[in-house]
Amino acid sequence: MELDLSARTALVCGSTQGIGKACARQLAAQGAHIILMARDEEKLKEEVLELNAINGLRNDYLVADFSDYKSVKEAVELYLQSRNAIHILVNNNGGPPAGKITDATPEAFFSAFTQHLICNQVITQAVVEGMINSNYGRVINIISTSVKAPLHGLGVSNTIRASVANWAKTLANEVGKYGITVNNVLPGATKTGRLEQIIRNKAERTSQSLTDVEGEMLQEIPLDRFALPEEIANAVGFLASPAAAYITGINLPVDGGRTASL
Ligand SMILES: NC(=O)c1ccc[n+]([C@@H]2O[C@H](COP(=O)([O-])OP(=O)(O)OC[C@H]3O[C@@H](n4cnc5c(N)ncnc54)[C@H](OP(=O)(O)O)[C@@H]3O)[C@@H](O)[C@H]2O)c1
């Protein structure tokens, strides 16, 4: 099975911690040159050094805030003016705040739509020509299992994730003829800062202990544990590889069996 990504460049968004960071390290381990993108420049610098040690290359980073899609677009376009193509794009960043849909403001929907859908769109538009010219392209979107079944208490997130999944399927249909694949990875509960925050919020809201909240969440997971970020990254590493060339337009849950549908 061909998993080698030497001579490929991957742009990994939201990659200073959590799932994005694990994806960047996995793709680097497969030989790819990595461009990290997130807001915290100090963390980006530190992570580039880690990646350099993994793949022996001089990896790069871009500082950008996904709440401002124009600056994200500019950062990627500027980078591409002086560099070769980006062959692998991992669309990922921080999830929208939790809350009931009946409490959600219009601003919360606009902001999540910009951060998750419009940013995916402008980055993809910037990199797609290079993918076509290189005859190699992988767009991998980190979304959520809420694409298949809405999650309790994540009103804005559930809504926006569905739009990202349909955006991805539409894109897959358009660019497949160039050998570009577009797939969605749907993490279940994964041990990152985001999960800790969700558990803390629920404990405060319901006056339960952290252990009780965790216990309730684990009851819904057949594999009876939370995912490690590296386990989500393994799926991304495979989808990014030549071995996955005939897989496109799918939603791949990596959720320990939690989603109660096929
Ligand atoms: N963890 C889970 O259990 C779980 C489950 C299902 C789905 N997901 C989804 O998977 C994605 C990643 O989750 P995670 O748990 O890895 O999250 P995380 O630990 O909070 O990490 C988020 C990453 O995105 C970056 N980021 C956040 N807001 C940004 C912004 N406005 N502009 C640019 N970068 C930004 C952060 O870096 P900076 O702060 O440096 O910008 C960080 O590197 C999210 O969409 C999340 O909702 C997570």
The ligand as an SDF file (V2000), in Angstrom:
LIG
                    3D

 48 52  0  0  0  0  0  0  0  0999 V2000
  -12.1940   17.0950   19.9230 N   0  0  0  0  0  0  0  0  0  0  0  0
  -13.3580   16.5400   19.6640 C   0  0  0  0  0  0  0  0  0  0  0  0
  -13.8910   15.7610   20.4640 O   0  0  0  0  0  0  0  0  0  0  0  0
  -14.0480   16.8190   18.3500 C   0  0  0  0  0  0  0  0  0  0  0  0
  -15.1260   16.0130   17.9780 C   0  0  0  0  0  0  0  0  0  0  0  0
  -15.7750   16.2730   16.7760 C   0  0  0  0  0  0  0  0  0  0  0  0
  -15.3620   17.3150   15.9760 C   0  0  0  0  0  0  0  0  0  0  0  0
  -14.3100   18.0850   16.3640 N   0  0  0  0  0  0  0  0  0  0  0  0
  -13.9410   19.2020   15.5060 C   0  0  0  0  0  0  0  0  0  0  0  0
  -12.6380   19.0280   14.9950 O   0  0  0  0  0  0  0  0  0  0  0  0
  -12.0290   20.3250   14.8260 C   0  0  0  0  0  0  0  0  0  0  0  0
  -10.7210   20.3690   15.6020 C   0  0  0  0  0  0  0  0  0  0  0  0
  -11.0010   20.0640   16.9360 O   0  0  0  0  0  0  0  0  0  0  0  0
   -9.8820   20.0240   18.0960 P   0  0  0  0  0  0  0  0  0  0  0  0
  -10.5190   19.2690   19.1980 O   0  0  0  0  0  0  0  0  0  0  0  0
   -8.5790   19.6080   17.5700 O   0  0  0  0  0  0  0  0  0  0  0  0
   -9.8460   21.5720   18.4820 O   0  0  0  0  0  0  0  0  0  0  0  0
   -8.8000   22.3970   19.3440 P   0  0  0  0  0  0  0  0  0  0  0  0
   -7.9990   21.5100   20.2340 O   0  0  0  0  0  0  0  0  0  0  0  0
   -9.5900   23.5040   19.9520 O   0  0  0  0  0  0  0  0  0  0  0  0
   -7.7970   23.0060   18.2350 O   0  0  0  0  0  0  0  0  0  0  0  0
   -8.2670   23.9320   17.3080 C   0  0  0  0  0  0  0  0  0  0  0  0
   -7.1310   24.4080   16.4130 C   0  0  0  0  0  0  0  0  0  0  0  0
   -7.6600   25.3700   15.4990 O   0  0  0  0  0  0  0  0  0  0  0  0
   -6.9780   26.6200   15.6440 C   0  0  0  0  0  0  0  0  0  0  0  0
   -7.9860   27.6760   15.5640 N   0  0  0  0  0  0  0  0  0  0  0  0
   -9.0450   27.8670   16.3800 C   0  0  0  0  0  0  0  0  0  0  0  0
   -9.7190   28.9560   16.0160 N   0  0  0  0  0  0  0  0  0  0  0  0
   -9.0720   29.4910   14.9430 C   0  0  0  0  0  0  0  0  0  0  0  0
   -9.2790   30.6230   14.1350 C   0  0  0  0  0  0  0  0  0  0  0  0
  -10.2740   31.4870   14.3570 N   0  0  0  0  0  0  0  0  0  0  0  0
   -8.4030   30.8730   13.1320 N   0  0  0  0  0  0  0  0  0  0  0  0
   -7.3510   30.0330   12.8980 C   0  0  0  0  0  0  0  0  0  0  0  0
   -7.1190   28.9290   13.6390 N   0  0  0  0  0  0  0  0  0  0  0  0
   -7.9640   28.6710   14.6540 C   0  0  0  0  0  0  0  0  0  0  0  0
   -6.2850   26.5730   16.9940 C   0  0  0  0  0  0  0  0  0  0  0  0
   -5.0340   27.2620   16.9680 O   0  0  0  0  0  0  0  0  0  0  0  0
   -4.8260   28.8050   17.3790 P   0  0  0  0  0  0  0  0  0  0  0  0
   -5.5100   28.9830   18.6960 O   0  0  0  0  0  0  0  0  0  0  0  0
   -3.3360   28.9130   17.4180 O   0  0  0  0  0  0  0  0  0  0  0  0
   -5.4190   29.6160   16.2960 O   0  0  0  0  0  0  0  0  0  0  0  0
   -5.9880   25.0710   17.1480 C   0  0  0  0  0  0  0  0  0  0  0  0
   -4.7680   24.7520   16.5380 O   0  0  0  0  0  0  0  0  0  0  0  0
  -13.0770   21.3460   15.3250 C   0  0  0  0  0  0  0  0  0  0  0  0
  -13.8460   21.8140   14.2690 O   0  0  0  0  0  0  0  0  0  0  0  0
  -13.9050   20.5030   16.2720 C   0  0  0  0  0  0  0  0  0  0  0  0
  -15.1810   21.0280   16.4960 O   0  0  0  0  0  0  0  0  0  0  0  0
  -13.6270   17.8580   17.5240 C   0  0  0  0  0  0  0  0  0  0  0  0
  1  2  1  0
  2  3  2  0
  2  4  1  0
  4  5  1  0
  4 48  2  0
  5  6  2  0
  6  7  1  0
  7  8  2  0
  8  9  1  0
  8 48  1  0
  9 10  1  0
  9 46  1  0
 10 11  1  0
 11 12  1  0
 11 44  1  0
 12 13  1  0
 13 14  1  0
 14 15  2  0
 14 16  1  0
 14 17  1  0
 17 18  1  0
 18 19  2  0
 18 20  1  0
 18 21  1  0
 21 22  1  0
 22 23  1  0
 23 24  1  0
 23 42  1  0
 24 25  1  0
 25 26  1  0
 25 36  1  0
 26 27  1  0
 26 35  1  0
 27 28  2  0
 28 29  1  0
 29 30  1  0
 29 35  2  0
 30 31  1  0
 30 32  2  0
 32 33  1  0
 33 34  2  0
 34 35  1  0
 36 37  1  0
 36 42  1  0
 37 38  1  0
 38 39  2  0
 38 40  1  0
 38 41  1  0
 42 43  1  0
 44 45  1  0
 44 46  1  0
 46 47  1  0
M  CHG  2   8   1  16  -1
M  END
$$$$
